[in-house]
Amino acid sequence: MILGKIGFVNVLPIYYPLEAGIVPHQFTVVSGTPAQLNELAARGELDVSAVSSVEYARHPERYLLVPNLSISSRGPVGSVLL
């Protein structure tokens, strides 16, 4: 199984237990930017990965959403500005 990993601090709670050996797993972890992981996932080269909401909106038939899990905020976030 291949797991896509975004190297951002806000996803550390998801990946740290796996990488630190706290949670046993048999994944091969592949790191990349969100755009790179979107591309790998779209080509079927990842078994599990975060993908952007835009990628999901483009191809919802390719993905299965995990209920109650997201990278999100209840208040203002300054990391993405339009």
PyMOL Python script that loads the backbone (N, CA, C, O; Angstrom):
from pymol import cmd

cmd.read_pdbstr("""\
ATOM      1  N   MET A   1       0.844  -1.177   0.000  1.00  0.00           N
ATOM      2  CA  MET A   1       0.000   0.000   0.000  1.00  0.00           C
ATOM      3  C   MET A   1       0.891   1.242   0.000  1.00  0.00           C
ATOM      4  O   MET A   1       1.897   1.310   0.706  1.00  0.00           O
ATOM      5  N   ILE A   2       0.496   2.208  -0.803  1.00  0.00           N
ATOM      6  CA  ILE A   2       1.258   3.452  -0.912  1.00  0.00           C
ATOM      7  C   ILE A   2       0.419   4.595  -0.358  1.00  0.00           C
ATOM      8  O   ILE A   2      -0.719   4.808  -0.775  1.00  0.00           O
ATOM      9  N   LEU A   3       1.002   5.327   0.590  1.00  0.00           N
ATOM     10  CA  LEU A   3       0.347   6.434   1.271  1.00  0.00           C
ATOM     11  C   LEU A   3       0.983   7.738   0.835  1.00  0.00           C
ATOM     12  O   LEU A   3       2.198   7.905   0.944  1.00  0.00           O
ATOM     13  N   GLY A   4       0.167   8.673   0.337  1.00  0.00           N
ATOM     14  CA  GLY A   4       0.667   9.988  -0.027  1.00  0.00           C
ATOM     15  C   GLY A   4       0.711  10.894   1.183  1.00  0.00           C
ATOM     16  O   GLY A   4      -0.239  10.928   1.965  1.00  0.00           O
ATOM     17  N   LYS A   5       1.804  11.633   1.352  1.00  0.00           N
ATOM     18  CA  LYS A   5       1.993  12.507   2.509  1.00  0.00           C
ATOM     19  C   LYS A   5       2.297  13.925   2.067  1.00  0.00           C
ATOM     20  O   LYS A   5       3.210  14.158   1.275  1.00  0.00           O
ATOM     21  N   ILE A   6       1.534  14.863   2.578  1.00  0.00           N
ATOM     22  CA  ILE A   6       1.806  16.286   2.377  1.00  0.00           C
ATOM     23  C   ILE A   6       2.733  16.718   3.505  1.00  0.00           C
ATOM     24  O   ILE A   6       2.456  16.424   4.669  1.00  0.00           O
ATOM     25  N   GLY A   7       3.804  17.395   3.196  1.00  0.00           N
ATOM     26  CA  GLY A   7       4.784  17.803   4.204  1.00  0.00           C
ATOM     27  C   GLY A   7       4.448  19.118   4.875  1.00  0.00           C
ATOM     28  O   GLY A   7       5.312  19.990   4.973  1.00  0.00           O
ATOM     29  N   PHE A   8       3.233  19.287   5.337  1.00  0.00           N
ATOM     30  CA  PHE A   8       2.808  20.519   5.995  1.00  0.00           C
ATOM     31  C   PHE A   8       2.584  20.235   7.483  1.00  0.00           C
ATOM     32  O   PHE A   8       2.193  19.127   7.848  1.00  0.00           O
ATOM     33  N   VAL A   9       2.826  21.217   8.332  1.00  0.00           N
ATOM     34  CA  VAL A   9       2.669  21.064   9.777  1.00  0.00           C
ATOM     35  C   VAL A   9       1.232  20.726  10.162  1.00  0.00           C
ATOM     36  O   VAL A   9       1.012  19.987  11.122  1.00  0.00           O
ATOM     37  N   ASN A  10       0.252  21.253   9.433  1.00  0.00           N
ATOM     38  CA  ASN A  10      -1.141  21.013   9.823  1.00  0.00           C
ATOM     39  C   ASN A  10      -1.599  19.569   9.629  1.00  0.00           C
ATOM     40  O   ASN A  10      -2.688  19.212  10.079  1.00  0.00           O
ATOM     41  N   VAL A  11      -0.813  18.747   8.985  1.00  0.00           N
ATOM     42  CA  VAL A  11      -1.161  17.326   8.842  1.00  0.00           C
ATOM     43  C   VAL A  11      -0.272  16.424   9.706  1.00  0.00           C
ATOM     44  O   VAL A  11      -0.368  15.199   9.638  1.00  0.00           O
ATOM     45  N   LEU A  12       0.586  17.037  10.510  1.00  0.00           N
ATOM     46  CA  LEU A  12       1.465  16.273  11.391  1.00  0.00           C
ATOM     47  C   LEU A  12       0.695  15.285  12.274  1.00  0.00           C
ATOM     48  O   LEU A  12       1.164  14.160  12.446  1.00  0.00           O
ATOM     49  N   PRO A  13      -0.466  15.647  12.844  1.00  0.00           N
ATOM     50  CA  PRO A  13      -1.191  14.669  13.669  1.00  0.00           C
ATOM     51  C   PRO A  13      -1.615  13.412  12.905  1.00  0.00           C
ATOM     52  O   PRO A  13      -1.830  12.367  13.518  1.00  0.00           O
ATOM     53  N   ILE A  14      -1.735  13.496  11.616  1.00  0.00           N
ATOM     54  CA  ILE A  14      -2.122  12.327  10.819  1.00  0.00           C
ATOM     55  C   ILE A  14      -0.911  11.430  10.558  1.00  0.00           C
ATOM     56  O   ILE A  14      -1.000  10.210  10.700  1.00  0.00           O
ATOM     57  N   TYR A  15       0.212  12.026  10.179  1.00  0.00           N
ATOM     58  CA  TYR A  15       1.363  11.240   9.738  1.00  0.00           C
ATOM     59  C   TYR A  15       2.359  10.885  10.836  1.00  0.00           C
ATOM     60  O   TYR A  15       3.023   9.852  10.749  1.00  0.00           O
ATOM     61  N   TYR A  16       2.477  11.718  11.864  1.00  0.00           N
ATOM     62  CA  TYR A  16       3.478  11.472  12.908  1.00  0.00           C
ATOM     63  C   TYR A  16       3.337  10.098  13.567  1.00  0.00           C
ATOM     64  O   TYR A  16       4.338   9.391  13.686  1.00  0.00           O
ATOM     65  N   PRO A  17       2.145   9.688  13.998  1.00  0.00           N
ATOM     66  CA  PRO A  17       2.040   8.361  14.626  1.00  0.00           C
ATOM     67  C   PRO A  17       2.483   7.215  13.705  1.00  0.00           C
ATOM     68  O   PRO A  17       2.996   6.200  14.177  1.00  0.00           O
ATOM     69  N   LEU A  18       2.285   7.379  12.415  1.00  0.00           N
ATOM     70  CA  LEU A  18       2.729   6.352  11.467  1.00  0.00           C
ATOM     71  C   LEU A  18       4.243   6.362  11.321  1.00  0.00           C
ATOM     72  O   LEU A  18       4.890   5.316  11.387  1.00  0.00           O
ATOM     73  N   GLU A  19       4.798   7.543  11.123  1.00  0.00           N
ATOM     74  CA  GLU A  19       6.238   7.643  10.874  1.00  0.00           C
ATOM     75  C   GLU A  19       7.073   7.391  12.124  1.00  0.00           C
ATOM     76  O   GLU A  19       8.220   6.956  12.022  1.00  0.00           O
ATOM     77  N   ALA A  20       6.507   7.661  13.308  1.00  0.00           N
ATOM     78  CA  ALA A  20       7.233   7.441  14.563  1.00  0.00           C
ATOM     79  C   ALA A  20       7.113   6.003  15.050  1.00  0.00           C
ATOM     80  O   ALA A  20       7.736   5.629  16.044  1.00  0.00           O
ATOM     81  N   GLY A  21       6.313   5.192  14.354  1.00  0.00           N
ATOM     82  CA  GLY A  21       6.153   3.801  14.753  1.00  0.00           C
ATOM     83  C   GLY A  21       5.147   3.593  15.870  1.00  0.00           C
ATOM     84  O   GLY A  21       5.032   2.489  16.402  1.00  0.00           O
ATOM     85  N   ILE A  22       4.416   4.646  16.231  1.00  0.00           N
ATOM     86  CA  ILE A  22       3.398   4.536  17.276  1.00  0.00           C
ATOM     87  C   ILE A  22       2.231   3.685  16.782  1.00  0.00           C
ATOM     88  O   ILE A  22       1.663   2.892  17.533  1.00  0.00           O
ATOM     89  N   VAL A  23       1.890   3.858  15.528  1.00  0.00           N
ATOM     90  CA  VAL A  23       0.844   3.063  14.889  1.00  0.00           C
ATOM     91  C   VAL A  23       1.514   2.174  13.842  1.00  0.00           C
ATOM     92  O   VAL A  23       2.049   2.675  12.853  1.00  0.00           O
ATOM     93  N   PRO A  24       1.485   0.860  14.055  1.00  0.00           N
ATOM     94  CA  PRO A  24       2.109  -0.033  13.072  1.00  0.00           C
ATOM     95  C   PRO A  24       1.382   0.033  11.726  1.00  0.00           C
ATOM     96  O   PRO A  24       0.160   0.167  11.676  1.00  0.00           O
ATOM     97  N   HIS A  25       2.133  -0.062  10.663  1.00  0.00           N
ATOM     98  CA  HIS A  25       1.540  -0.017   9.325  1.00  0.00           C
ATOM     99  C   HIS A  25       2.482  -0.683   8.334  1.00  0.00           C
ATOM    100  O   HIS A  25       3.648  -0.943   8.634  1.00  0.00           O
ATOM    101  N   GLN A  26       1.956  -0.949   7.163  1.00  0.00           N
ATOM    102  CA  GLN A  26       2.777  -1.526   6.100  1.00  0.00           C
ATOM    103  C   GLN A  26       2.764  -0.624   4.868  1.00  0.00           C
ATOM    104  O   GLN A  26       2.951  -1.101   3.749  1.00  0.00           O
ATOM    105  N   PHE A  27       2.544   0.680   5.069  1.00  0.00           N
ATOM    106  CA  PHE A  27       2.531   1.637   3.970  1.00  0.00           C
ATOM    107  C   PHE A  27       3.941   1.982   3.526  1.00  0.00           C
ATOM    108  O   PHE A  27       4.868   2.016   4.336  1.00  0.00           O
ATOM    109  N   THR A  28       4.095   2.232   2.257  1.00  0.00           N
ATOM    110  CA  THR A  28       5.242   2.952   1.737  1.00  0.00           C
ATOM    111  C   THR A  28       4.777   4.392   1.645  1.00  0.00           C
ATOM    112  O   THR A  28       3.785   4.682   0.976  1.00  0.00           O
ATOM    113  N   VAL A  29       5.485   5.302   2.313  1.00  0.00           N
ATOM    114  CA  VAL A  29       5.064   6.699   2.360  1.00  0.00           C
ATOM    115  C   VAL A  29       5.766   7.476   1.250  1.00  0.00           C
ATOM    116  O   VAL A  29       6.990   7.439   1.121  1.00  0.00           O
ATOM    117  N   VAL A  30       4.964   8.180   0.453  1.00  0.00           N
ATOM    118  CA  VAL A  30       5.472   9.013  -0.635  1.00  0.00           C
ATOM    119  C   VAL A  30       5.104  10.456  -0.318  1.00  0.00           C
ATOM    120  O   VAL A  30       3.924  10.792  -0.221  1.00  0.00           O
ATOM    121  N   SER A  31       6.112  11.311  -0.155  1.00  0.00           N
ATOM    122  CA  SER A  31       5.877  12.722   0.156  1.00  0.00           C
ATOM    123  C   SER A  31       5.788  13.545  -1.111  1.00  0.00           C
ATOM    124  O   SER A  31       6.428  13.230  -2.114  1.00  0.00           O
ATOM    125  N   GLY A  32       4.994  14.597  -1.063  1.00  0.00           N
ATOM    126  CA  GLY A  32       4.879  15.487  -2.209  1.00  0.00           C
ATOM    127  C   GLY A  32       4.036  16.696  -1.874  1.00  0.00           C
ATOM    128  O   GLY A  32       3.400  16.763  -0.822  1.00  0.00           O
ATOM    129  N   THR A  33       4.042  17.633  -2.771  1.00  0.00           N
ATOM    130  CA  THR A  33       3.173  18.799  -2.624  1.00  0.00           C
ATOM    131  C   THR A  33       1.733  18.360  -2.900  1.00  0.00           C
ATOM    132  O   THR A  33       1.514  17.297  -3.481  1.00  0.00           O
ATOM    133  N   PRO A  34       0.761  19.160  -2.492  1.00  0.00           N
ATOM    134  CA  PRO A  34      -0.618  18.796  -2.825  1.00  0.00           C
ATOM    135  C   PRO A  34      -0.825  18.565  -4.323  1.00  0.00           C
ATOM    136  O   PRO A  34      -1.522  17.627  -4.707  1.00  0.00           O
ATOM    137  N   ALA A  35      -0.238  19.395  -5.163  1.00  0.00           N
ATOM    138  CA  ALA A  35      -0.386  19.227  -6.620  1.00  0.00           C
ATOM    139  C   ALA A  35       0.226  17.907  -7.086  1.00  0.00           C
ATOM    140  O   ALA A  35      -0.349  17.221  -7.931  1.00  0.00           O
ATOM    141  N   GLN A  36       1.383  17.551  -6.544  1.00  0.00           N
ATOM    142  CA  GLN A  36       2.021  16.285  -6.921  1.00  0.00           C
ATOM    143  C   GLN A  36       1.185  15.091  -6.468  1.00  0.00           C
ATOM    144  O   GLN A  36       1.020  14.129  -7.218  1.00  0.00           O
ATOM    145  N   LEU A  37       0.658  15.150  -5.246  1.00  0.00           N
ATOM    146  CA  LEU A  37      -0.173  14.050  -4.751  1.00  0.00           C
ATOM    147  C   LEU A  37      -1.471  13.950  -5.537  1.00  0.00           C
ATOM    148  O   LEU A  37      -1.950  12.847  -5.800  1.00  0.00           O
ATOM    149  N   ASN A  38      -2.048  15.092  -5.917  1.00  0.00           N
ATOM    150  CA  ASN A  38      -3.238  15.063  -6.772  1.00  0.00           C
ATOM    151  C   ASN A  38      -2.953  14.292  -8.058  1.00  0.00           C
ATOM    152  O   ASN A  38      -3.748  13.450  -8.477  1.00  0.00           O
ATOM    153  N   GLU A  39      -1.821  14.587  -8.672  1.00  0.00           N
ATOM    154  CA  GLU A  39      -1.448  13.944  -9.936  1.00  0.00           C
ATOM    155  C   GLU A  39      -1.222  12.441  -9.753  1.00  0.00           C
ATOM    156  O   GLU A  39      -1.704  11.633 -10.547  1.00  0.00           O
ATOM    157  N   LEU A  40      -0.488  12.075  -8.705  1.00  0.00           N
ATOM    158  CA  LEU A  40      -0.248  10.652  -8.441  1.00  0.00           C
ATOM    159  C   LEU A  40      -1.551   9.912  -8.152  1.00  0.00           C
ATOM    160  O   LEU A  40      -1.759   8.799  -8.637  1.00  0.00           O
ATOM    161  N   ALA A  41      -2.417  10.526  -7.370  1.00  0.00           N
ATOM    162  CA  ALA A  41      -3.711   9.900  -7.056  1.00  0.00           C
ATOM    163  C   ALA A  41      -4.560   9.762  -8.306  1.00  0.00           C
ATOM    164  O   ALA A  41      -5.200   8.730  -8.510  1.00  0.00           O
ATOM    165  N   ALA A  42      -4.573  10.785  -9.140  1.00  0.00           N
ATOM    166  CA  ALA A  42      -5.365  10.751 -10.374  1.00  0.00           C
ATOM    167  C   ALA A  42      -4.889   9.638 -11.306  1.00  0.00           C
ATOM    168  O   ALA A  42      -5.684   9.055 -12.043  1.00  0.00           O
ATOM    169  N   ARG A  43      -3.582   9.348 -11.269  1.00  0.00           N
ATOM    170  CA  ARG A  43      -3.030   8.272 -12.109  1.00  0.00           C
ATOM    171  C   ARG A  43      -3.137   6.900 -11.447  1.00  0.00           C
ATOM    172  O   ARG A  43      -2.715   5.897 -12.023  1.00  0.00           O
ATOM    173  N   GLY A  44      -3.699   6.854 -10.243  1.00  0.00           N
ATOM    174  CA  GLY A  44      -3.850   5.583  -9.548  1.00  0.00           C
ATOM    175  C   GLY A  44      -2.575   5.061  -8.924  1.00  0.00           C
ATOM    176  O   GLY A  44      -2.460   3.864  -8.657  1.00  0.00           O
ATOM    177  N   GLU A  45      -1.604   5.949  -8.686  1.00  0.00           N
ATOM    178  CA  GLU A  45      -0.316   5.529  -8.142  1.00  0.00           C
ATOM    179  C   GLU A  45      -0.252   5.596  -6.623  1.00  0.00           C
ATOM    180  O   GLU A  45       0.770   5.245  -6.034  1.00  0.00           O
ATOM    181  N   LEU A  46      -1.330   6.042  -5.978  1.00  0.00           N
ATOM    182  CA  LEU A  46      -1.417   6.064  -4.517  1.00  0.00           C
ATOM    183  C   LEU A  46      -2.645   5.274  -4.099  1.00  0.00           C
ATOM    184  O   LEU A  46      -3.686   5.336  -4.753  1.00  0.00           O
ATOM    185  N   ASP A  47      -2.520   4.540  -3.016  1.00  0.00           N
ATOM    186  CA  ASP A  47      -3.670   3.808  -2.490  1.00  0.00           C
ATOM    187  C   ASP A  47      -4.481   4.661  -1.526  1.00  0.00           C
ATOM    188  O   ASP A  47      -5.708   4.569  -1.483  1.00  0.00           O
ATOM    189  N   VAL A  48      -3.783   5.501  -0.747  1.00  0.00           N
ATOM    190  CA  VAL A  48      -4.421   6.379   0.227  1.00  0.00           C
ATOM    191  C   VAL A  48      -3.674   7.703   0.201  1.00  0.00           C
ATOM    192  O   VAL A  48      -2.443   7.728   0.205  1.00  0.00           O
ATOM    193  N   SER A  49      -4.418   8.801   0.175  1.00  0.00           N
ATOM    194  CA  SER A  49      -3.772  10.110   0.180  1.00  0.00           C
ATOM    195  C   SER A  49      -4.796  11.201   0.391  1.00  0.00           C
ATOM    196  O   SER A  49      -5.975  11.045   0.074  1.00  0.00           O
ATOM    197  N   ALA A  50      -4.327  12.298   0.927  1.00  0.00           N
ATOM    198  CA  ALA A  50      -5.128  13.512   0.899  1.00  0.00           C
ATOM    199  C   ALA A  50      -5.063  14.047  -0.526  1.00  0.00           C
ATOM    200  O   ALA A  50      -4.009  14.008  -1.160  1.00  0.00           O
ATOM    201  N   VAL A  51      -6.176  14.541  -1.022  1.00  0.00           N
ATOM    202  CA  VAL A  51      -6.187  15.259  -2.298  1.00  0.00           C
ATOM    203  C   VAL A  51      -6.929  16.564  -2.067  1.00  0.00           C
ATOM    204  O   VAL A  51      -7.706  16.683  -1.119  1.00  0.00           O
ATOM    205  N   SER A  52      -6.696  17.521  -2.913  1.00  0.00           N
ATOM    206  CA  SER A  52      -7.361  18.809  -2.748  1.00  0.00           C
ATOM    207  C   SER A  52      -8.856  18.690  -3.040  1.00  0.00           C
ATOM    208  O   SER A  52      -9.300  17.783  -3.745  1.00  0.00           O
ATOM    209  N   SER A  53      -9.607  19.615  -2.488  1.00  0.00           N
ATOM    210  CA  SER A  53     -11.051  19.635  -2.754  1.00  0.00           C
ATOM    211  C   SER A  53     -11.320  19.879  -4.230  1.00  0.00           C
ATOM    212  O   SER A  53     -12.329  19.412  -4.758  1.00  0.00           O
ATOM    213  N   VAL A  54     -10.434  20.603  -4.901  1.00  0.00           N
ATOM    214  CA  VAL A  54     -10.589  20.847  -6.338  1.00  0.00           C
ATOM    215  C   VAL A  54     -10.433  19.537  -7.111  1.00  0.00           C
ATOM    216  O   VAL A  54     -11.204  19.262  -8.030  1.00  0.00           O
ATOM    217  N   GLU A  55      -9.443  18.734  -6.740  1.00  0.00           N
ATOM    218  CA  GLU A  55      -9.249  17.438  -7.406  1.00  0.00           C
ATOM    219  C   GLU A  55     -10.459  16.547  -7.167  1.00  0.00           C
ATOM    220  O   GLU A  55     -10.924  15.876  -8.088  1.00  0.00           O
ATOM    221  N   TYR A  56     -10.970  16.533  -5.949  1.00  0.00           N
ATOM    222  CA  TYR A  56     -12.163  15.734  -5.671  1.00  0.00           C
ATOM    223  C   TYR A  56     -13.354  16.224  -6.493  1.00  0.00           C
ATOM    224  O   TYR A  56     -14.107  15.416  -7.038  1.00  0.00           O
ATOM    225  N   ALA A  57     -13.524  17.529  -6.583  1.00  0.00           N
ATOM    226  CA  ALA A  57     -14.649  18.085  -7.357  1.00  0.00           C
ATOM    227  C   ALA A  57     -14.537  17.729  -8.836  1.00  0.00           C
ATOM    228  O   ALA A  57     -15.551  17.516  -9.501  1.00  0.00           O
ATOM    229  N   ARG A  58     -13.327  17.665  -9.349  1.00  0.00           N
ATOM    230  CA  ARG A  58     -13.125  17.315 -10.763  1.00  0.00           C
ATOM    231  C   ARG A  58     -13.444  15.850 -11.050  1.00  0.00           C
ATOM    232  O   ARG A  58     -13.950  15.524 -12.124  1.00  0.00           O
ATOM    233  N   HIS A  59     -13.151  14.970 -10.102  1.00  0.00           N
ATOM    234  CA  HIS A  59     -13.290  13.527 -10.331  1.00  0.00           C
ATOM    235  C   HIS A  59     -13.833  12.809  -9.097  1.00  0.00           C
ATOM    236  O   HIS A  59     -13.144  11.941  -8.561  1.00  0.00           O
ATOM    237  N   PRO A  60     -15.027  13.129  -8.630  1.00  0.00           N
ATOM    238  CA  PRO A  60     -15.533  12.488  -7.404  1.00  0.00           C
ATOM    239  C   PRO A  60     -15.694  10.977  -7.528  1.00  0.00           C
ATOM    240  O   PRO A  60     -15.684  10.271  -6.520  1.00  0.00           O
ATOM    241  N   GLU A  61     -15.840  10.482  -8.734  1.00  0.00           N
ATOM    242  CA  GLU A  61     -16.003   9.035  -8.927  1.00  0.00           C
ATOM    243  C   GLU A  61     -14.717   8.261  -8.628  1.00  0.00           C
ATOM    244  O   GLU A  61     -14.760   7.046  -8.437  1.00  0.00           O
ATOM    245  N   ARG A  62     -13.581   8.949  -8.587  1.00  0.00           N
ATOM    246  CA  ARG A  62     -12.293   8.281  -8.342  1.00  0.00           C
ATOM    247  C   ARG A  62     -11.971   8.131  -6.855  1.00  0.00           C
ATOM    248  O   ARG A  62     -11.097   7.347  -6.483  1.00  0.00           O
ATOM    249  N   TYR A  63     -12.675   8.881  -6.007  1.00  0.00           N
ATOM    250  CA  TYR A  63     -12.252   8.984  -4.619  1.00  0.00           C
ATOM    251  C   TYR A  63     -13.346   8.585  -3.646  1.00  0.00           C
ATOM    252  O   TYR A  63     -14.535   8.682  -3.951  1.00  0.00           O
ATOM    253  N   LEU A  64     -12.929   8.134  -2.475  1.00  0.00           N
ATOM    254  CA  LEU A  64     -13.811   7.811  -1.374  1.00  0.00           C
ATOM    255  C   LEU A  64     -13.453   8.747  -0.229  1.00  0.00           C
ATOM    256  O   LEU A  64     -12.315   8.756   0.239  1.00  0.00           O
ATOM    257  N   LEU A  65     -14.419   9.529   0.219  1.00  0.00           N
ATOM    258  CA  LEU A  65     -14.170  10.443   1.329  1.00  0.00           C
ATOM    259  C   LEU A  65     -14.217   9.689   2.648  1.00  0.00           C
ATOM    260  O   LEU A  65     -15.054   8.808   2.844  1.00  0.00           O
ATOM    261  N   VAL A  66     -13.312  10.043   3.547  1.00  0.00           N
ATOM    262  CA  VAL A  66     -13.317   9.472   4.888  1.00  0.00           C
ATOM    263  C   VAL A  66     -14.175  10.389   5.757  1.00  0.00           C
ATOM    264  O   VAL A  66     -13.857  11.569   5.905  1.00  0.00           O
ATOM    265  N   PRO A  67     -15.250   9.867   6.330  1.00  0.00           N
ATOM    266  CA  PRO A  67     -16.143  10.708   7.130  1.00  0.00           C
ATOM    267  C   PRO A  67     -15.427  11.328   8.332  1.00  0.00           C
ATOM    268  O   PRO A  67     -14.584  10.691   8.964  1.00  0.00           O
ATOM    269  N   ASN A  68     -15.773  12.566   8.630  1.00  0.00           N
ATOM    270  CA  ASN A  68     -15.300  13.269   9.828  1.00  0.00           C
ATOM    271  C   ASN A  68     -13.787  13.456   9.895  1.00  0.00           C
ATOM    272  O   ASN A  68     -13.228  13.567  10.986  1.00  0.00           O
ATOM    273  N   LEU A  69     -13.124  13.491   8.756  1.00  0.00           N
ATOM    274  CA  LEU A  69     -11.683  13.734   8.724  1.00  0.00           C
ATOM    275  C   LEU A  69     -11.395  14.747   7.632  1.00  0.00           C
ATOM    276  O   LEU A  69     -11.723  14.535   6.465  1.00  0.00           O
ATOM    277  N   SER A  70     -10.782  15.844   8.025  1.00  0.00           N
ATOM    278  CA  SER A  70     -10.415  16.861   7.038  1.00  0.00           C
ATOM    279  C   SER A  70      -9.284  17.710   7.597  1.00  0.00           C
ATOM    280  O   SER A  70      -9.009  17.694   8.797  1.00  0.00           O
ATOM    281  N   ILE A  71      -8.646  18.435   6.725  1.00  0.00           N
ATOM    282  CA  ILE A  71      -7.680  19.445   7.121  1.00  0.00           C
ATOM    283  C   ILE A  71      -8.451  20.749   6.989  1.00  0.00           C
ATOM    284  O   ILE A  71      -8.623  21.268   5.886  1.00  0.00           O
ATOM    285  N   SER A  72      -8.910  21.272   8.114  1.00  0.00           N
ATOM    286  CA  SER A  72      -9.809  22.424   8.068  1.00  0.00           C
ATOM    287  C   SER A  72      -9.670  23.271   9.311  1.00  0.00           C
ATOM    288  O   SER A  72      -8.917  22.935  10.225  1.00  0.00           O
ATOM    289  N   SER A  73     -10.398  24.368   9.342  1.00  0.00           N
ATOM    290  CA  SER A  73     -10.344  25.294  10.457  1.00  0.00           C
ATOM    291  C   SER A  73     -11.733  25.850  10.726  1.00  0.00           C
ATOM    292  O   SER A  73     -12.541  25.999   9.810  1.00  0.00           O
ATOM    293  N   ARG A  74     -12.002  26.152  11.976  1.00  0.00           N
ATOM    294  CA  ARG A  74     -13.273  26.780  12.341  1.00  0.00           C
ATOM    295  C   ARG A  74     -13.186  28.298  12.314  1.00  0.00           C
ATOM    296  O   ARG A  74     -14.199  28.975  12.492  1.00  0.00           O
ATOM    297  N   GLY A  75     -12.029  28.827  12.102  1.00  0.00           N
ATOM    298  CA  GLY A  75     -11.859  30.275  12.086  1.00  0.00           C
ATOM    299  C   GLY A  75     -10.978  30.696  10.927  1.00  0.00           C
ATOM    300  O   GLY A  75     -10.636  29.876  10.075  1.00  0.00           O
ATOM    301  N   PRO A  76     -10.607  31.968  10.885  1.00  0.00           N
ATOM    302  CA  PRO A  76      -9.778  32.476   9.798  1.00  0.00           C
ATOM    303  C   PRO A  76      -8.418  31.762   9.734  1.00  0.00           C
ATOM    304  O   PRO A  76      -7.828  31.407  10.754  1.00  0.00           O
ATOM    305  N   VAL A  77      -7.954  31.572   8.514  1.00  0.00           N
ATOM    306  CA  VAL A  77      -6.669  30.930   8.264  1.00  0.00           C
ATOM    307  C   VAL A  77      -5.882  31.835   7.329  1.00  0.00           C
ATOM    308  O   VAL A  77      -6.409  32.298   6.317  1.00  0.00           O
ATOM    309  N   GLY A  78      -4.634  32.085   7.662  1.00  0.00           N
ATOM    310  CA  GLY A  78      -3.827  32.969   6.839  1.00  0.00           C
ATOM    311  C   GLY A  78      -2.912  32.245   5.870  1.00  0.00           C
ATOM    312  O   GLY A  78      -2.108  32.887   5.194  1.00  0.00           O
ATOM    313  N   SER A  79      -3.012  30.907   5.781  1.00  0.00           N
ATOM    314  CA  SER A  79      -2.095  30.174   4.911  1.00  0.00           C
ATOM    315  C   SER A  79      -2.511  30.200   3.457  1.00  0.00           C
ATOM    316  O   SER A  79      -1.683  29.964   2.577  1.00  0.00           O
ATOM    317  N   VAL A  80      -3.763  30.478   3.186  1.00  0.00           N
ATOM    318  CA  VAL A  80      -4.256  30.562   1.811  1.00  0.00           C
ATOM    319  C   VAL A  80      -4.977  31.891   1.651  1.00  0.00           C
ATOM    320  O   VAL A  80      -5.992  32.137   2.303  1.00  0.00           O
ATOM    321  N   LEU A  81      -4.458  32.737   0.794  1.00  0.00           N
ATOM    322  CA  LEU A  81      -5.064  34.049   0.564  1.00  0.00           C
ATOM    323  C   LEU A  81      -5.394  34.193  -0.906  1.00  0.00           C
ATOM    324  O   LEU A  81      -4.562  33.897  -1.764  1.00  0.00           O
ATOM    325  N   LEU A  82      -6.597  34.643  -1.204  1.00  0.00           N
ATOM    326  CA  LEU A  82      -6.988  34.868  -2.594  1.00  0.00           C
ATOM    327  C   LEU A  82      -6.976  36.351  -2.893  1.00  0.00           C
ATOM    328  O   LEU A  82      -7.276  36.757  -4.015  1.00  0.00           O
TER     329      LEU A  82
END
""", "prot")
cmd.dss("prot")
cmd.show_as("cartoon", "prot")
cmd.util.cbc("prot")
cmd.orient("prot")
